[in-house]
Amino acid sequence: MVYTVSITSQGQISIPAQIRRDLGLSRRSRAIVSQENGKILVKPVKDLLELGGMFKTNKKPLTNAEIDKIVAKAVADEYVKKMKRMK
C-alpha cells in the first residue's frame, strides 16, 4: 500500500484509515517516530494494559507484611551504606 498524505503547517500527517486498521491503531494509540536512511518510520506502541496476563507465574503474591519487611531492609541497608560513606 502506498498513500500520499499532506503535511500540515504544524508538521502533522494523517495515517490512512486502512493502515491504522491493519496496525490496530485507535484514536488514543501511541507510536514511536524515528528517522532511518532518509525515511520516517512509525511504529505502534503497545499499551501496558494490553500486556496484562502475558507473564504467567505459579508464585503467590507477597503479603503486605512481606513487602513491608523487604522495604524496611532496603531502607536500613541504604542507611548503613550512607553512614559508611560519611566516615
C-alpha positions in Angstrom: 0.0 0.0 0.0 1.3 3.4 -0.9 -0.6 6.6 0.1 0.2 10.2 -0.5 -0.5 12.4 2.6 -0.3 16.1 3.3 1.8 17.7 6.0 0.1 20.5 7.9 1.7 23.7 9.0 2.1 22.1 12.4 4.1 19.2 10.9 1.3 16.7 11.3 0.2 14.0 8.9 -2.8 11.7 8.9 -2.2 8.0 8.9 -4.6 6.5 6.3 -7.5 4.5 7.8 -6.6 1.2 6.2 -3.0 1.4 7.7 -4.4 2.3 11.1 -6.8 -0.7 11.0 -4.0 -3.1 9.8 -1.8 -2.0 12.7 -4.5 -1.9 15.3 -4.1 1.8 15.9 -7.1 3.6 17.5 -7.8 7.1 18.4 -5.7 7.1 21.6 -2.9 4.9 20.4 0.7 5.9 20.7 3.6 5.4 18.3 7.3 5.9 18.1 8.5 8.0 15.2 12.1 7.7 14.0 14.3 8.5 11.0 16.3 5.9 9.3 18.2 6.2 6.0 16.2 9.2 4.9 12.8 7.6 5.8 10.3 8.3 8.5 9.3 5.2 10.5 6.2 5.0 12.6 6.0 2.0 15.0 2.9 1.3 17.2 3.5 1.2 20.9 1.6 -1.4 22.9 -0.4 -0.2 25.8 0.8 -1.7 29.1 -2.7 -2.7 30.0 -2.9 -4.9 26.8 0.0 -6.9 28.3 -1.9 -7.9 31.4 -1.7 -11.6 32.0 1.1 -12.1 29.5 3.6 -13.3 32.0 2.2 -16.3 33.9 3.6 -17.4 37.2 2.9 -20.0 39.8 4.3 -17.8 42.6 1.9 -16.5 45.2 1.8 -12.7 45.5 3.7 -11.2 48.5 1.6 -10.2 51.5 1.7 -6.6 52.8 3.8 -7.8 55.8 6.4 -9.4 53.5 6.5 -6.2 51.3 7.0 -4.0 54.5 9.8 -6.3 55.6 11.6 -6.1 52.3 11.2 -2.3 52.1 12.4 -1.9 55.7 15.5 -4.0 55.0 16.3 -2.0 51.8 16.0 1.3 53.7 18.2 0.1 56.5 20.8 -1.2 54.0 20.8 2.2 52.3 21.2 4.0 55.6 24.2 1.7 56.5 25.8 2.5 53.1 25.3 6.2 53.6 26.8 6.1 57.1 29.9 4.2 55.8 30.4 6.8 53.1 30.3 9.6 55.7 33.2 8.2 57.7 
